[in-house]
Amino acid sequence: MASSGKKKTTMAKLARESRLRERRLEKQARKEARKNAPEPDPESFDLDAIAGAYPATAAGEPALGPRVPPPAGVDGA
């Protein structure tokens, strides 16, 4: 039964609510996918493959930059 009264919800509000419903559905789908995904095998975790993704350093150069001491008066903990 259609009402002859004035529409009280704007199209902008309807659009916002629609986008919100879509985002919630997408979030729920991502959550379910994470639940159903197999856990990674710690035995197959290869640090050498990850390290290969970074450029090699020159001979004698440390992999990381030098450690800079904290400014005077700052606790290093």
Residue pairs with C-beta under 8 A, 6 or more apart in sequence:
57 63
69 76
70 76
